[in-house]
Amino acid sequence: MPEPNLVAALVILAGAPTDPMAATARNIDALRPAAEVVERARRAFEALGFRSHPGAGHAFSIEADAVRFEATFNVRLTTRDDGGMRVASPSGQTLSSLPLDALPPSLRPQLDAVVFSEPPAFGPGQLP
């Protein structure tokens, strides 16, 4: 059973193809980051107090309570009515992803983004 106060985000590593058609069954292994690159990024987030999970391709997930996310990324998190996360900068500006500039300088170049997944637009409570 998941812990009720945990929040999860997706860490997208640098170097992912920008063209969604670039990856094919034939070249997918060549596009995947080296296991050491993924592990180094996962360990860095664990050192910051996050739990990390194995991922796929250029991404893996991290989780912690909202307080850890807020302190690490210098943001304010609130839960939206649809269950998604609202991320706000210290000035109150709504952000589409977590800012990387508060992370250690050695970690930033390894990342493209850290984002919260959007909740599904289907399921209980979604139909009129």
Backbone hydrogen bonds, N-H to C=O, Kabsch-Sander energy under -0.5 kcal/mol:
donor,donor_aa,acceptor,acceptor_aa,energy
6,L,3,E,-1.3
7,V,64,A,-3.4
9,A,62,I,-2.5
10,L,115,V,-3.5
11,V,9,A,-0.5
11,V,60,F,-3.5
12,I,10,L,-0.6
12,I,113,A,-3.2
13,L,11,V,-0.6
13,L,58,H,-3.6
14,A,110,Q,-2.6
16,A,13,L,-0.8
22,A,19,D,-2.3
28,I,24,T,-1.5
31,L,27,N,-1.4
32,R,28,I,-1.3
37,V,34,A,-0.8
38,V,34,A,-1.7
39,E,35,A,-2.6
40,R,36,E,-2.4
41,A,37,V,-1.9
42,R,38,V,-2.6
43,R,39,E,-2.8
44,A,40,R,-1.8
45,F,41,A,-2.0
46,E,42,R,-2.2
47,A,43,R,-2.4
48,L,44,A,-1.0
49,G,46,E,-1.6
50,F,45,F,-2.2
51,R,63,E,-2.8
53,H,61,S,-2.3
56,A,59,A,-1.2
59,A,56,A,-1.6
60,F,11,V,-1.7
61,S,53,H,-0.7
62,I,9,A,-2.4
63,E,51,R,-2.3
64,A,7,V,-1.9
66,A,5,N,-0.7
68,R,65,D,-0.7
69,F,65,D,-1.6
70,E,66,A,-2.8
71,A,67,V,-2.5
72,T,68,R,-2.5
73,F,69,F,-2.6
74,N,70,E,-1.2
75,V,70,E,-1.2
76,R,88,A,-2.4
78,T,86,R,-1.8
80,R,78,T,-0.5
80,R,84,G,-3.3
83,G,80,R,-1.7
86,R,78,T,-3.4
87,V,85,M,-0.5
87,V,95,L,-0.6
88,A,76,R,-2.2
89,S,93,Q,-2.7
92,G,89,S,-2.0
95,L,87,V,-3.0
98,L,114,V,-2.9
103,L,100,L,-1.8
107,L,104,P,-1.7
108,R,104,P,-1.7
110,Q,107,L,-1.7
111,L,108,R,-2.0
112,D,12,I,-3.4
113,A,12,I,-1.6
115,V,10,L,-2.5
126,Q,123,G,-2.0
